[in-house]
Amino acid sequence: MCGIVGWIDLTGLGPDAPAIAEKMNAEHEHRGPDGSGVWLSRYAVLAHRRLSVIDIENGEQPMLHPSTPGAEARTVLSYNGELYNYRELRRELAGRGHRFRTSSDTEVVLAAWVEWGVRAVEHFNGIFAFAVWDESEETLWLVRDHLGVKPLHYHQEGDRLVFGSEVKSILAHPDVVAAVDEAGLRQLLLPMLKFPGTNPYRGICEVLPGQVLEFSRRGVRTTTYWKLADFVGREAEANDLGSAVEELRSLLDDTVARQTVADVPVGTFLSGGLDSSVVTAIAAALPGRAGRVSSFSVDFTDAAGSADSRSALDRRYAREAADWIGSRHSNIVLDSGLLASGAVRDATVRARDLPTGFGDLDASLLLLCRAIREHATVALSGEAADEILGGYLWFHDPRAVWADTFPWIADSPAHGYLHQRVLSTISPELVKELRVEEYLRDEYTTALAELTFAPGLSRPERRHREIIHLAITRFLPTLLDRNDRLSMAGALEVRVPFCDHRVVQHLVTLSQHIHNAGGREKGVLRDAAAGLLPVDVLERKKSPYPTTPDPDYSRKLEEQVTEVLADPPDGLGDIFAEHVLAPGRVTDSARSHGLVSNFEGEVLLNFASWLRQYTPKLAI
C-alpha cells in the first residue's frame, strides 16, 4: 500500500506550494518507505509515498498520461491500493490500443480512467483510494473502494480542497486546523461506532465507500457506484445450502488467489480461528505454494507457557491449523514491558490520529505487524467475516438483536459492555451537554432508513439483514480503519479477502438459516471450508482477539495513570469524570478485567497522549 496527499486551489497555488507538499507527503513516510514523488501545476498538487509490491523497479507516482517525455500531462494519478483484476484489465485495455511501459497495477488504473473515465471504477476488483486530476478540465476526482478498506479524507473550503490518506497529512497543510467541535466530541465518545463520511476533526470528511467525489469550479459533486443497501434488502438469492456453499467456496478460492499476487513476500494472520484459518488454508493450497505460505499469530510473554489464557488457546489452535495446512508458522511473543511503554502508546495514537483505540489490542496489533514486516511485506487477514456472516454474539443474543439501538452497544454482554464502560469514564455533564444518547438514536434511525426490503422477508429475516447492514457500515469500518493505520504504521500491507465485493454481495443476500447452517454461527462458511481444516478448528466458536493477562502490564498502566494525573494535559479534566481523575481510584482504572484489559485506564491514557501530540482546539 501507499499514501496519497495533495490539494487543489482554483485561485492558484502560492510560491510555498512545493515546500508544503513535501511536508504533507512526509507525514506518509511510514505508508510508503520505498519511494516519494510530487507533481505540481498551476492549480494542483498531487503527491505520493510508495510501498513497492507490484513491479518493484517501476510504477513510480504520481503517474502521468500521456507519459511521453516532454509531453504535457493531461491526466495525473496518485493511487493507493491493489487492483486484483489488473491482469485481465491490462489485456482488455491493450486490445483497445493502450500501450504499457510497466507491469504495475497503477498504470492499469490510469489507462482505465483514460479509456472509461469515472465508469472505470465499475471494472475494478480491489482495495483502493486514489486521486485523478484532469489538467485540461481543471477537475479532481477522489475514488474509494467498495467497502472502504483504504482510507481517503478531505477538507474543502471554497475554491480549495485538501486530501490525504491519513488525517495527519491534511493537518500538515497550513490552512487546516486541528479542531474538534461538538459533533466531533460525540464521535470521540463513541469509538465503537463509525459515522459514515465524517471525522471528529472539524471540516475533515471521508469519501464514502463505493463513492466518487468530483471537485471543480462547479463545486463538489458525489456519485455512488456501489452501495451495500442495494444487496442487503433483496430476496434471498438461494435457499439451497449446497449451491450457497459451492458459490462461496468458488469465490473465496478466486479472491485469495488474486490477493496472493505480489512481487514481495506474502504471509497470513493465523489466530487459529475459523476465518484466518480458512484464508491461510486456501492460500497454502494454491499451485506452487505448498509449504511456502508463512503464517503468524500473537502471544504474550506472561502467557507463552500458560494453557488457559485467550492467547494460549489461540496458540494451540493456530499450531494445529498450521500443522494441518502446512504453513511455516511463527508465534510472535510480545513483551508486556514493550506493550505497556508510553512510546508504543504514542505510536498507536499517532497512527490513528485519534484517541479511540481498543486498549492494549492496538499496541499488540502494531507490534505484531512490525514483527511480521521482518518476514513479509503483505499479509492476508480474516477480518470482516464476522460482520458479513453474523459471527458475533450480538447477532444471536435476543437482548442485543431486538434492542432499539446498534446491537453491539446494547445493554447486554454481547460485546463486553464496552460502550457503557467508555461512557462511564466521561464527565456526566459533558455527556449530557453533548446529548450523546439523542445523537445515538438519530444515527440509528438514519442507518435503518437506508434500507428498503423486498416484501417477502419475514420479521426475523429483516432484522438479521438490518444487523448485517449496521455491522458492515457502522462497526466494520472501525476495524478496517484500525487495521489500515496500525499495519501501515509498520509498512505492512494487509489484504482482506472477505471484503471482496463479490463475496459480500453473495453472502448478504443469503437467508439467516443458511448463514447459521447446522445451528452454528457462520455455518455456511464452515461447510465451505470442509476438508480444508482439522475438525477442532473448523468447529471452533468465535473467540475475541487476545489481550495480555500479565499483572505487570496493569502495574505499569497504574504508574502511567498516576503520572498523567500528576501533570494532566490541557483539556483532560474537561473530558473525564471526577472519579476517573481521582488519584485514589487509579488502581480501579488500571486493573485488568473484562473483554479488553484495563479498558478505563487505556481510554484515559489514549486521550492524554492525543491531547499532548495534537493539542486540538476542543469545543468544551
C-alpha positions as CSV (number, residue, x, y, z in Angstrom):
1,M,0.0,0.0,0.0
2,C,0.9,3.6,-0.2
3,G,0.0,7.1,0.9
4,I,-1.6,9.8,-1.2
5,V,-1.9,13.5,-0.5
6,G,-2.4,16.8,-2.3
7,W,-4.7,19.8,-2.8
8,I,-6.4,21.8,-5.4
9,D,-6.6,25.6,-5.2
10,L,-8.6,27.0,-8.1
11,T,-7.3,30.5,-7.3
12,G,-3.8,29.3,-7.9
13,L,-1.0,27.8,-5.9
14,G,1.3,30.0,-3.9
15,P,5.1,30.1,-4.1
16,D,5.3,28.0,-0.9
17,A,3.4,25.1,-2.5
18,P,6.4,22.8,-3.1
19,A,7.6,23.1,0.5
20,I,4.1,22.5,1.8
21,A,3.7,19.4,-0.5
22,E,6.9,17.9,0.8
23,K,5.8,18.5,4.4
24,M,2.5,16.9,3.8
25,N,3.9,14.0,1.9
26,A,6.5,13.3,4.7
27,E,3.6,12.6,7.0
28,H,3.0,9.4,5.0
29,E,6.6,8.1,5.0
30,H,5.6,5.1,7.1
31,R,3.0,4.2,4.5
32,G,5.5,4.4,1.6
33,P,9.1,3.9,2.6
34,D,10.2,2.8,-0.9
35,G,9.7,6.0,-2.9
36,S,8.3,9.5,-3.0
37,G,7.0,11.8,-5.7
38,V,5.4,15.2,-6.1
39,W,3.7,16.8,-9.1
40,L,2.6,20.4,-9.3
41,S,0.8,22.6,-11.8
42,R,-0.9,26.0,-11.6
43,Y,-3.8,24.8,-9.6
44,A,-3.0,21.3,-8.4
45,V,-0.6,19.3,-6.2
46,L,-0.6,15.5,-6.2
47,A,2.0,13.7,-4.0
48,H,2.7,10.1,-3.2
49,R,4.6,7.8,-0.9
50,R,5.2,4.3,-2.3
51,L,5.3,0.8,-0.7
52,S,6.6,-1.3,-3.6
53,V,4.5,-4.5,-4.0
54,I,3.9,-5.0,-7.8
55,D,6.7,-4.2,-10.3
56,I,9.3,-3.1,-7.8
57,E,11.5,-1.3,-10.2
58,N,8.8,0.7,-11.9
59,G,5.4,2.2,-11.1
60,E,6.6,5.5,-9.6
61,Q,3.9,8.0,-8.8
62,P,2.2,10.4,-9.4
63,M,1.8,8.8,-12.8
64,L,1.1,10.9,-15.8
65,H,-0.8,10.4,-19.1
66,P,0.5,10.8,-21.7
67,S,3.8,9.5,-20.3
68,T,5.9,10.5,-23.3
69,P,8.9,12.6,-22.1
70,G,8.4,16.2,-22.9
71,A,4.6,15.8,-23.5
72,E,2.3,18.0,-21.4
73,A,0.4,15.8,-18.8
74,R,-3.3,15.8,-19.2
75,T,-4.3,13.2,-16.6
76,V,-2.4,12.7,-13.3
77,L,-2.9,9.8,-10.9
78,S,-1.9,9.3,-7.2
79,Y,-3.0,5.8,-6.2
80,N,-3.1,3.8,-3.0
81,G,-4.3,0.2,-3.2
82,E,-4.2,-3.1,-5.1
83,L,-6.2,-3.9,-8.2
84,Y,-6.7,-7.6,-8.0
85,N,-8.0,-8.0,-11.6
86,Y,-5.4,-5.8,-13.2
87,R,-4.0,-8.5,-15.4
88,E,-7.4,-9.1,-17.1
89,L,-8.0,-5.3,-17.5
90,R,-4.5,-4.8,-18.9
91,R,-5.2,-7.4,-21.6
92,E,-8.6,-5.7,-22.4
93,L,-7.1,-2.2,-22.5
94,A,-4.2,-3.4,-24.6
95,G,-6.8,-4.7,-27.1
96,R,-8.3,-1.2,-27.1
97,G,-4.9,0.3,-28.2
98,H,-3.3,1.2,-24.9
99,R,0.4,0.6,-24.5
100,F,2.1,-0.1,-21.2
101,R,5.6,0.7,-20.1
102,T,5.4,-1.0,-16.7
103,S,3.9,-4.1,-15.1
104,S,2.2,-2.2,-12.3
105,D,-1.5,-2.1,-11.5
106,T,-1.2,1.7,-11.1
107,E,-0.7,2.0,-14.9
108,V,-3.7,-0.1,-15.5
109,V,-5.8,2.1,-13.2
110,L,-4.6,5.2,-15.2
111,A,-5.3,3.6,-18.6
112,A,-8.7,2.5,-17.5
113,W,-9.5,6.1,-16.4
114,V,-8.3,7.5,-19.7
115,E,-10.5,4.9,-21.5
116,W,-13.7,4.9,-19.5
117,G,-13.5,8.0,-17.2
118,V,-15.4,7.8,-14.0
119,R,-17.0,4.5,-15.1
120,A,-13.6,2.8,-14.9
121,V,-14.3,2.1,-11.3
122,E,-17.1,-0.3,-12.3
123,H,-14.4,-2.5,-13.8
124,F,-12.3,-2.7,-10.7
125,N,-11.9,-5.5,-8.2
126,G,-9.6,-4.5,-5.3
127,I,-9.0,-2.2,-2.4
128,F,-8.1,1.4,-3.4
129,A,-8.3,5.1,-2.7
130,F,-6.9,7.4,-5.4
131,A,-7.0,10.9,-6.8
132,V,-7.2,11.8,-10.5
133,W,-6.6,15.3,-11.8
134,D,-7.5,16.3,-15.3
135,E,-5.4,19.3,-16.2
136,S,-7.4,20.5,-19.2
137,E,-10.8,20.2,-17.4
138,E,-9.4,21.5,-14.1
139,T,-11.2,18.8,-12.3
140,L,-10.2,16.4,-9.4
141,W,-11.8,13.1,-8.7
142,L,-11.4,11.2,-5.4
143,V,-12.3,7.5,-5.5
144,R,-12.7,4.9,-2.8
145,D,-13.2,1.1,-2.9
146,H,-16.5,-0.7,-2.4
147,L,-16.1,-1.5,1.4
148,G,-13.8,1.4,2.3
149,V,-10.8,-0.8,3.1
150,K,-8.4,2.0,2.1
151,P,-8.8,5.4,3.7
152,L,-9.4,8.8,1.9
153,H,-10.0,12.0,3.8
154,Y,-10.5,15.6,2.5
155,H,-11.1,19.2,3.7
156,Q,-12.9,21.5,1.4
157,E,-13.3,25.2,1.8
158,G,-14.3,27.5,-1.1
159,D,-12.0,27.0,-4.1
160,R,-9.6,24.8,-2.2
161,L,-9.8,21.1,-1.4
162,V,-7.1,19.3,0.5
163,F,-7.0,15.4,0.6
164,G,-4.9,12.7,2.1
165,S,-4.8,9.0,3.1
166,E,-4.5,9.9,6.8
167,V,-5.7,13.0,8.6
168,K,-2.2,13.9,9.8
169,S,-1.2,14.7,6.2
170,I,-4.2,17.1,5.9
171,L,-3.4,18.8,9.2
172,A,0.1,19.4,7.9
173,H,-1.4,21.9,5.4
174,P,-1.2,25.5,7.0
175,D,-4.8,26.3,6.3
176,V,-6.2,23.3,8.2
177,V,-6.5,23.5,12.0
178,A,-6.8,20.5,14.4
179,A,-10.1,21.4,16.0
180,V,-12.9,19.3,17.3
181,D,-16.4,20.7,17.6
182,E,-19.4,19.2,19.5
183,A,-20.2,16.7,16.7
184,G,-16.6,15.6,16.8
185,L,-16.6,15.2,20.5
186,R,-19.7,12.9,20.3
187,Q,-17.8,10.7,17.9
188,L,-14.8,10.5,20.2
189,L,-17.0,9.3,23.0
190,L,-18.5,6.6,20.7
191,P,-15.3,4.8,19.4
192,M,-17.2,1.6,18.6
193,L,-19.4,3.4,16.0
194,K,-18.4,4.8,12.6
195,F,-20.3,7.8,11.3
196,P,-20.0,7.4,7.5
197,G,-18.4,10.3,5.7
198,T,-17.4,12.2,8.8
199,N,-14.4,12.5,11.1
200,P,-14.1,14.0,14.6
201,Y,-11.8,16.8,13.3
202,R,-13.9,19.8,12.2
203,G,-14.2,20.2,8.5
204,I,-12.5,17.0,7.6
205,C,-14.6,14.4,5.9
206,E,-14.2,11.0,4.3
207,V,-15.0,9.9,0.8
208,L,-17.6,7.2,1.4
209,P,-17.1,3.5,0.4
210,G,-18.2,3.0,-3.1
211,Q,-18.2,6.7,-3.9
212,V,-16.6,9.1,-6.4
213,L,-16.2,12.7,-5.4
214,E,-15.7,15.4,-8.1
215,F,-14.3,18.8,-7.3
216,S,-14.1,21.6,-9.9
217,R,-15.2,25.2,-10.5
218,R,-18.8,23.8,-10.2
219,G,-18.1,22.8,-6.6
220,V,-18.3,19.3,-5.1
221,R,-20.4,16.6,-6.5
222,T,-20.6,12.9,-5.5
223,T,-21.8,9.8,-7.2
224,T,-22.2,6.3,-5.8
225,Y,-21.1,3.3,-7.9
226,W,-21.7,0.6,-5.3
227,K,-24.0,0.5,-2.3
228,L,-24.4,-2.3,0.3
229,A,-28.0,-1.5,0.9
230,D,-28.9,-2.4,-2.7
231,F,-28.0,-6.0,-1.9
232,V,-29.0,-6.4,1.8
233,G,-32.6,-5.7,1.0
234,R,-33.0,-8.2,-1.8
235,E,-34.9,-11.5,-1.7
236,A,-32.6,-14.4,-0.7
237,E,-30.8,-15.4,-3.9
238,A,-30.6,-19.1,-2.8
239,N,-32.4,-21.2,-0.2
240,D,-30.3,-24.1,-1.2
241,L,-27.4,-24.6,1.2
242,G,-25.4,-26.7,-1.3
243,S,-25.4,-24.1,-4.0
244,A,-24.6,-21.3,-1.5
245,V,-21.7,-23.3,-0.1
246,E,-20.4,-24.1,-3.6
247,E,-20.6,-20.4,-4.7
248,L,-18.9,-19.2,-1.5
249,R,-16.0,-21.7,-1.9
250,S,-15.5,-20.7,-5.5
251,L,-15.5,-17.0,-4.7
252,L,-13.0,-17.5,-1.8
253,D,-10.7,-19.6,-3.9
254,D,-10.7,-17.0,-6.6
255,T,-10.2,-13.9,-4.3
256,V,-7.5,-15.5,-2.2
257,A,-5.6,-16.5,-5.4
258,R,-5.9,-12.9,-6.6
259,Q,-4.8,-11.5,-3.3
260,T,-1.6,-13.6,-3.0
261,V,-0.2,-12.0,-6.2
262,A,2.8,-9.8,-5.3
263,D,6.4,-9.3,-6.2
264,V,7.3,-9.4,-2.5
265,P,6.9,-12.0,0.3
266,V,3.2,-12.7,1.3
267,G,2.1,-14.1,4.6
268,T,-1.2,-14.6,6.6
269,F,-2.5,-13.8,10.0
270,L,-3.4,-17.1,11.7
271,S,-5.1,-16.9,15.1
272,G,-6.5,-20.4,14.9
273,G,-10.0,-19.0,14.5
274,L,-12.2,-20.1,11.6
275,D,-11.8,-17.0,9.4
276,S,-8.0,-16.6,9.3
277,S,-7.6,-20.4,9.1
278,V,-9.8,-20.6,6.0
279,V,-7.8,-17.8,4.3
280,T,-4.5,-19.5,5.2
281,A,-5.6,-22.9,4.1
282,I,-6.8,-21.6,0.7
283,A,-3.6,-19.7,0.2
284,A,-1.5,-22.7,1.1
285,A,-3.4,-24.9,-1.4
286,L,-2.7,-22.7,-4.4
287,P,-0.4,-24.1,-7.1
288,G,3.2,-23.7,-6.2
289,R,2.6,-22.5,-2.7
290,A,2.6,-25.8,-0.8
291,G,4.9,-25.4,2.2
292,R,5.7,-21.8,1.2
293,V,3.0,-19.8,3.0
294,S,4.2,-18.1,6.2
295,S,1.6,-17.6,8.9
296,F,1.7,-15.6,12.1
297,S,-0.1,-15.4,15.5
298,V,0.3,-13.2,18.5
299,D,1.2,-14.2,22.1
300,F,2.5,-12.6,25.2
301,T,5.5,-13.3,27.4
302,D,3.4,-13.9,30.5
303,A,1.1,-16.3,28.6
304,A,3.6,-18.2,26.5
305,G,3.8,-21.0,28.9
306,S,0.2,-21.0,30.1
307,A,-2.6,-23.2,28.9
308,D,-5.8,-21.2,29.8
309,S,-5.4,-17.6,28.6
310,R,-7.0,-16.5,25.3
311,S,-3.7,-16.2,23.6
312,A,-2.8,-19.7,24.8
313,L,-6.0,-21.1,23.2
314,D,-5.2,-19.2,20.0
315,R,-1.6,-20.6,20.1
316,R,-2.9,-24.2,20.4
317,Y,-5.5,-23.9,17.6
318,A,-3.1,-21.9,15.4
319,R,-0.5,-24.6,15.7
320,E,-3.0,-27.3,15.0
321,A,-4.2,-25.4,11.9
322,A,-0.7,-24.7,10.7
323,D,0.4,-28.3,11.0
324,W,-2.7,-29.4,9.1
325,I,-2.3,-26.7,6.4
326,G,1.5,-27.0,6.1
327,S,2.2,-23.3,6.6
328,R,5.5,-22.1,8.0
329,H,4.1,-20.8,11.3
330,S,5.6,-18.2,13.7
331,N,4.1,-17.5,17.1
332,I,5.1,-13.8,17.8
333,V,5.6,-13.4,21.5
334,L,5.2,-9.8,22.7
335,D,7.0,-8.5,25.8
336,S,4.5,-6.9,28.2
337,G,7.0,-4.2,29.1
338,L,7.2,-3.0,25.5
339,L,3.5,-3.4,25.1
340,A,2.9,-1.0,28.0
341,S,5.5,1.5,27.0
342,G,4.5,5.1,26.5
343,A,6.3,5.2,23.2
344,V,4.2,2.4,21.8
345,R,1.0,4.1,23.0
346,D,2.0,7.4,21.4
347,A,2.8,5.5,18.2
348,T,-0.7,3.9,18.2
349,V,-2.4,7.2,18.8
350,R,-0.3,8.8,16.2
351,A,-1.1,6.1,13.7
352,R,-4.8,6.6,14.2
353,D,-4.6,10.4,14.6
354,L,-7.3,9.9,17.4
355,P,-7.5,8.6,20.9
356,T,-10.2,6.0,20.0
357,G,-8.1,2.9,20.5
358,F,-9.1,-0.5,21.7
359,G,-7.0,-0.9,24.8
360,D,-3.8,-3.0,24.5
361,L,-5.3,-4.5,21.4
362,D,-3.9,-1.6,19.4
363,A,-0.4,-1.9,20.9
364,S,-0.3,-5.6,20.3
365,L,-1.5,-5.3,16.7
366,L,1.1,-2.6,16.0
367,L,3.9,-4.7,17.4
368,L,2.6,-7.8,15.6
369,C,2.6,-6.0,12.3
370,R,6.1,-4.7,12.9
371,A,7.3,-8.2,13.6
372,I,5.5,-9.7,10.5
373,R,7.1,-7.0,8.4
374,E,10.5,-8.5,9.1
375,H,9.3,-11.6,7.1
376,A,6.7,-10.3,4.7
377,T,5.5,-7.1,3.0
378,V,1.9,-8.3,2.5
379,A,-0.3,-10.3,4.9
380,L,-3.8,-11.6,4.3
381,S,-6.4,-11.3,7.1
382,G,-9.7,-13.0,8.0
383,E,-11.2,-9.6,9.0
384,A,-14.9,-8.9,8.1
385,A,-16.3,-12.5,8.1
386,D,-18.0,-11.9,11.4
387,E,-19.7,-8.8,10.3
388,I,-20.9,-10.3,7.0
389,L,-21.9,-13.7,8.3
390,G,-23.2,-12.9,11.8
391,G,-20.3,-14.3,13.9
392,Y,-20.6,-12.1,16.9
393,L,-22.8,-12.9,19.9
394,W,-24.8,-9.7,19.3
395,F,-26.2,-11.4,16.1
396,H,-27.7,-14.1,18.4
397,D,-28.3,-12.8,21.9
398,P,-32.0,-11.6,21.9
399,R,-31.2,-8.7,24.2
400,A,-28.9,-7.3,21.6
401,V,-30.8,-8.5,18.5
402,W,-34.0,-6.8,19.5
403,A,-32.5,-3.7,21.2
404,D,-33.7,-0.5,19.7
405,T,-30.1,0.6,19.0
406,F,-26.9,-0.6,17.5
407,P,-26.7,-4.2,18.9
408,W,-23.0,-4.1,19.9
409,I,-23.7,-1.1,22.2
410,A,-26.9,-2.5,23.6
411,D,-27.1,-3.1,27.4
412,S,-26.1,-6.7,27.0
413,P,-22.9,-8.7,27.4
414,A,-22.7,-9.3,23.7
415,H,-19.7,-7.0,23.3
416,G,-18.5,-6.8,26.8
417,Y,-20.4,-3.7,27.8
418,L,-17.6,-1.7,26.2
419,H,-19.8,1.2,25.2
420,Q,-21.1,1.5,28.7
421,R,-17.6,1.3,30.1
422,V,-16.4,4.2,27.8
423,L,-19.2,6.5,28.8
424,S,-18.7,5.7,32.5
425,T,-15.3,7.3,32.3
426,I,-16.6,10.5,30.7
427,S,-17.9,13.6,32.6
428,P,-21.6,13.1,33.1
429,E,-22.1,16.8,32.5
430,L,-20.3,16.6,29.2
431,V,-22.3,13.5,28.1
432,K,-25.5,15.4,28.9
433,E,-24.3,18.6,27.2
434,L,-23.4,16.8,24.0
435,R,-26.8,14.9,24.1
436,V,-24.9,11.6,23.3
437,E,-27.9,9.3,23.7
438,E,-30.1,11.5,21.5
439,Y,-27.3,11.6,18.9
440,L,-27.1,7.8,19.0
441,R,-30.9,7.4,18.4
442,D,-30.8,9.8,15.5
443,E,-27.8,7.9,13.9
444,Y,-29.5,4.6,14.4
445,T,-32.7,5.9,12.7
446,T,-30.7,7.2,9.9
447,A,-28.8,3.9,9.4
448,L,-32.0,1.9,9.2
449,A,-33.7,4.4,6.8
450,E,-31.0,3.5,4.2
451,L,-32.7,0.1,3.8
452,T,-35.6,-1.0,1.6
453,F,-36.6,-4.6,1.9
454,A,-38.2,-7.0,-0.6
455,P,-41.8,-7.7,0.6
456,G,-41.4,-11.4,1.1
457,L,-38.8,-11.2,4.0
458,S,-40.0,-12.2,7.5
459,R,-39.5,-10.0,10.5
460,P,-36.6,-12.1,11.9
461,E,-35.0,-12.2,8.5
462,R,-35.4,-8.4,8.1
463,R,-33.8,-7.9,11.5
464,H,-30.9,-10.2,10.6
465,R,-30.4,-8.2,7.4
466,E,-30.6,-4.9,9.4
467,I,-27.9,-6.0,11.8
468,I,-25.7,-7.1,8.9
469,H,-26.1,-3.7,7.3
470,L,-25.4,-1.9,10.6
471,A,-22.4,-4.1,11.2
472,I,-20.8,-3.6,7.8
473,T,-21.5,0.2,7.6
474,R,-21.1,1.3,11.2
475,F,-18.9,-1.3,13.0
476,L,-16.6,-3.0,10.5
477,P,-15.2,0.4,9.4
478,T,-13.8,0.9,12.9
479,L,-11.9,-2.3,12.5
480,L,-10.8,-1.6,8.9
481,D,-9.5,1.8,10.0
482,R,-7.6,0.2,12.9
483,N,-6.1,-2.4,10.7
484,D,-5.0,0.0,8.0
485,R,-3.5,2.6,10.3
486,L,-1.6,0.1,12.6
487,S,-0.4,-2.1,9.8
488,M,0.7,0.7,7.6
489,A,2.5,2.3,10.6
490,G,4.8,-0.7,10.3
491,A,4.8,-0.6,6.4
492,L,2.8,-3.9,6.2
493,E,0.1,-4.2,3.6
494,V,-2.9,-6.1,4.9
495,R,-5.4,-7.5,2.4
496,V,-8.9,-8.6,3.3
497,P,-10.4,-11.4,1.1
498,F,-13.8,-11.3,2.9
499,C,-14.1,-7.7,1.7
500,D,-14.1,-8.7,-1.9
501,H,-17.4,-7.0,-3.0
502,R,-18.4,-10.2,-4.9
503,V,-18.1,-12.2,-1.7
504,V,-20.1,-9.6,0.2
505,Q,-22.8,-9.4,-2.4
506,H,-23.2,-13.2,-2.3
507,L,-23.3,-13.6,1.5
508,V,-25.6,-10.7,2.4
509,T,-28.3,-12.0,0.2
510,L,-28.3,-15.4,1.8
511,S,-31.0,-16.2,4.3
512,Q,-30.3,-16.4,8.1
513,H,-30.8,-20.1,8.2
514,I,-28.1,-20.6,5.6
515,H,-25.7,-18.3,7.5
516,N,-26.3,-20.4,10.5
517,A,-26.4,-23.8,8.7
518,G,-26.4,-26.7,11.1
519,G,-27.3,-24.5,14.0
520,R,-23.8,-23.0,14.0
521,E,-22.8,-19.4,13.6
522,K,-21.2,-18.9,10.2
523,G,-22.3,-22.4,9.3
524,V,-22.2,-21.8,5.6
525,L,-18.5,-20.8,5.9
526,R,-17.8,-23.9,8.0
527,D,-19.4,-26.1,5.3
528,A,-17.5,-24.3,2.6
529,A,-14.2,-25.0,4.4
530,A,-14.9,-28.7,5.0
531,G,-11.7,-30.7,4.3
532,L,-9.5,-27.6,4.4
533,L,-9.1,-27.6,8.2
534,P,-9.0,-30.1,11.2
535,V,-12.4,-30.5,12.8
536,D,-11.4,-28.8,16.0
537,V,-10.5,-25.6,14.1
538,L,-13.4,-25.9,11.7
539,E,-15.9,-26.0,14.5
540,R,-14.2,-23.6,16.9
541,K,-16.5,-20.9,18.3
542,K,-15.8,-17.2,18.0
543,S,-13.0,-16.1,20.3
544,P,-12.1,-12.5,20.9
545,Y,-8.7,-11.0,19.9
546,P,-6.4,-11.8,22.9
547,T,-5.3,-9.2,25.4
548,T,-2.3,-9.6,27.8
549,P,-3.2,-11.1,31.2
550,D,0.2,-10.1,32.7
551,P,-0.3,-8.4,36.1
552,D,2.9,-6.5,35.4
553,Y,1.1,-4.8,32.5
554,S,-1.6,-3.5,34.9
555,R,1.1,-2.3,37.3
556,K,2.8,-0.3,34.5
557,L,-0.5,1.1,33.5
558,E,-1.2,2.2,37.0
559,E,2.2,4.0,37.1
560,Q,1.4,5.8,33.9
561,V,-2.1,6.9,35.0
562,T,-0.5,8.3,38.2
563,E,2.0,10.3,36.2
564,V,-0.7,11.7,33.9
565,L,-2.9,12.7,36.8
566,A,0.0,14.4,38.4
567,D,0.5,16.6,35.3
568,P,-2.5,16.3,33.0
569,P,-2.5,17.9,29.6
570,D,-4.9,20.7,28.9
571,G,-8.5,19.5,28.3
572,L,-8.2,16.2,30.1
573,G,-10.1,17.4,33.2
574,D,-12.9,18.7,31.0
575,I,-13.5,15.3,29.4
576,F,-13.3,12.7,32.1
577,A,-15.4,12.1,35.2
578,E,-14.1,13.1,38.6
579,H,-13.9,9.5,39.8
580,V,-11.6,8.7,36.9
581,L,-9.3,11.6,37.7
582,A,-9.2,11.0,41.5
583,P,-5.7,9.6,42.5
584,G,-7.3,7.2,44.9
585,R,-9.1,5.4,42.0
586,V,-6.0,4.8,39.9
587,T,-5.9,1.1,40.8
588,D,-9.5,0.7,39.7
589,S,-8.9,2.4,36.4
590,A,-5.8,0.3,35.7
591,R,-6.8,-3.1,36.8
592,S,-7.2,-5.9,34.3
593,H,-10.7,-7.2,33.7
594,G,-13.4,-7.8,31.1
595,L,-13.2,-8.3,27.4
596,V,-10.5,-5.7,27.0
597,S,-7.8,-5.5,29.7
598,N,-7.5,-2.2,31.7
599,F,-10.0,-0.5,29.4
600,E,-10.8,2.5,31.6
601,G,-7.1,3.3,32.2
602,E,-6.4,2.8,28.5
603,V,-9.1,5.3,27.5
604,L,-7.6,7.9,29.8
605,L,-4.0,7.4,28.6
606,N,-5.0,7.4,25.0
607,F,-6.7,10.8,25.4
608,A,-3.8,12.2,27.3
609,S,-1.4,11.1,24.5
610,W,-3.6,12.6,21.9
611,L,-4.0,15.9,23.7
612,R,-0.2,16.2,24.1
613,Q,0.6,15.2,20.5
614,Y,-2.1,17.1,18.6
615,T,-3.1,20.0,21.0
616,P,-6.5,20.1,19.4
617,K,-8.9,23.0,19.9
618,L,-11.9,21.5,21.7
619,A,-15.4,22.8,21.8
620,I,-15.7,22.4,25.6
